[in-house]
């Protein structure tokens, strides 16, 4: 779902490596572990989510959310019917037999 945009390729994070080293030092001192890259990624994603809610109209977000759910639902149905063989196919009676049964015959 997530396509890479041109601005992501140009994204230049100015990270103070000395501060990262100091953070890592104190984490080791306190016998703590933190995945700094995961923390930074989570913060960026959180900001993108907030910006998305702020800038994209609610009706558009609703449409996109429902479209994503529909695609996932269709994929699940296809995967489920493949696993079950022809269980997803329903055979309908022909029109004449429905008419005959309706007449009591």
PERANOR-V915681 format. One record per backbone hydrogen bond with DSSP energy under -1.0 kcal/mol. NH is the residue of the N-H (numbers start at 1). CO is the residue of the C=O. Records with the same first field share a line. If there is no record, write none. Layout:
BEGIN
NH->CO + CO
END
This chain:
BEGIN
9->5
10->6
15->13
17->15
20->16
21->17
22->18
23->19
24->20
25->21
26->22
27->23
28->24
29->25
30->26
31->28
32->27
36->34
39->35
40->36
41->37
42->38
43->39
44->40
45->41
46->42
47->43
48->44
49->45
50->46
51->47
52->48
53->49
54->50
55->51
56->52
61->57
62->58
63->59
64->60
65->61
66->62
67->63
68->64
69->65
70->66
71->67
72->68
73->69
74->70
75->71
76->72
77->73
78->74
79->75
80->76
81->77
82->78
83->79
84->80
87->84
89->86
98->94
99->95
100->96
101->97
102->98
103->99
105->100
END
